[in-house]
Amino acid sequence: MKKHFTKRKWCFIHSHIHMNPFELIDLIKTNCQTYYCPKQILVVDEMIVPFNGRCKWIQHVKNKPHNTGLKIYCIADETNYLYDWWLYTGDSDRSNKATDIVLDFVDPIVEEYPTVPFYVIADSY
């Protein structure tokens, strides 16, 4: 941000824009799911998005190429299209068990496309 804004300009913009990040995430997910039909092979996995700023949801996972950042659970199809994702915040109403995470992602897809046989690949299921 230092390349594009002075500190004063950034503080001005930041003080006038108030956005809930979860509302933005839900809007993007809705658009991704509305205009795309997933292919037959689905992959459920977790990823770390590198992040070094201030955020209360930063995770540190050993043995990852980028071991510090935001932990995101996601489902993608064989074309690498990210169909759905969930930012791990630690205090969510979602379960952290591997089976529940996979089912949370797969059940809505199966209900929406009941005639398509899906093959689901998950590392811990």
N, C-alpha and C positions, 0 to 999 in steps of 0.2 A: 504494500500500500504506500510505502514511502516514495516510490517512483511516481505515483499518480496524484497524491494528495499531500498537502502540507498538514501538519498536526492540527492547526487551527481549522482548516477546511474539513478534515476528517471528523473532528469533534462537533462541528456544526451539523454535518450530515447525519452523524450518528445520534445526535440529540433530537433530531426531527423525524427519524425513521424508527418506528417501533414495530418489529415483526416477530411473531412467535415462530421459531424454527420448525416446530412440529406442524404448524399449519402449512408452511411452504413444502415440507416433505410430503404431507398428505395430498396436496395439490399436484405435485409432480408425479406421485405414485398413481393417482387417479387418471391422469392423462396417459401415463405409460400403459396402464391396463385397459383403458377405453379403446385405444386405437391400434392394438396389437393382439394377435392370437398366438399364444405360445406353441412352439413345435413339440414333437412327441417326447424328446429326451430332455428332462429337467434335472438341474443340479442344485442342491441345497448345501450351502457352505457358509463359513464365516470369513471375513476379511478385515484387515486393519488398514484404515485410511490414514496415512501419515499426517500428524498434526502436532505442532509444537506450541501452539498458542495456549491461552487460558480457557479451560473448559472443565467442568466438574465431571465429565463422563470419559475422560482420557483413561485408556487401559494400557497395560504393559504385558505383552505376551512373549514369552521366551521362544527362541528358535524360529522367529519370523524374519524375513528380510527387512521389513519395517516394523520393529517390535513395539513402538510407542505411537499411539494415535487413537482414533475413534473405531470401536469395534462394531461392525455391521454384519448382521445375518442377512443372507439374500438367497433368492432363487432366480436362476437364469436358465435359458434354454440352449439348445445346441448351436444357435447362431450368436451366442454370447450376449443376447439381449437381457438386460436386467429387468425382470418382470415385477418383482416385489422385493422390498428390503425392510429391515427393522434395525434402528439404531439402539444398541445396548446402552441403557442408562443405569442399570443396577437396581432401580426401584420401580420396575414396571409391573403391570398386572399380568404380563406374559410369563410363562414358565421357562426356566432355564434348562430343563431336561432336553436332551437331544431329540428324543422321540416326539415330544410336544412341539418343538420348534419346527420339525419337518412337517408334522401334520397341520400346524397352523398355516404353513405356506401352501401345502398341496391341496387341502380340503376345498378352499374356495375355487381353485382352478378346476378341480374335478366336478364340482357342482355347476360351474358355468359351462363347461364343455363335457357333458356326460358321455358322448358317443366317441370321444377320442381316447384311445389307449395310451396312457402316459407311462414312461419309464423314468423312475426317480432314482437319482444317484446321490447318496449322502455319505459323508465320511464316518459318522459316528452312530448310524442308525442300526 
